[in-house]
């Protein structure tokens, strides 16, 4: 059974802080994703990685960066948190094989509040 | 106009009823389509892929209408456990994941 875990379920940070969100998957998936989910807007893709040390911008990468040093781990970094980054952050992984749009498995999410 | 649109609902139907909802997409070059289910305060999980010929999985039937650019989900004999938000996902032509678009979801509530 695929398992995607995220480092925190709830997080409260102050404006201007650097924030790290960690995601780990245990199924040797090639692709990993970071989304944010806001009411009425659905899930929006922030960044995507299809291999170690590879990354691609999604629809809303501004204010975020990512790191993928190992295949199983994909980190989302908020360089200087702002209140408009208060959201639910969801990590996902998928098998790969040149098909980033194959079934995605999601982690439980991190609800981040920036005050 | 949003690239993927869903009626947000909520759809409130009695147990045992049949319910259907659609998801429209704007890019005619869209290649693949999915329905995900998301329970309250949980992560989305794949419900079913949507194939050109339509496909059925138990009480669930998914259809694709390329001419009118929408996908549909039909739930027969609805159960209380079907209460959830249903997200449609559309992948546009191209190799970049930035073309993966999630709808904002349709909320379904089944009442006893």
Interface residues (C-beta under 8 A of the other chain):
Chain A: X31 X33 X35 X40 X41 X42 X43 X44 X45 X48 X50 X56 X57 X58 X59 X90 X98 X100 X101 X103 X104 X106 X107 X108 X109
Chain B: X4 X8 X31 X32 X34 X42 X43 X44 X45 X46 X49 X87 X91 X95 X96 X97 X98 X100 X102 X103 X104 X105
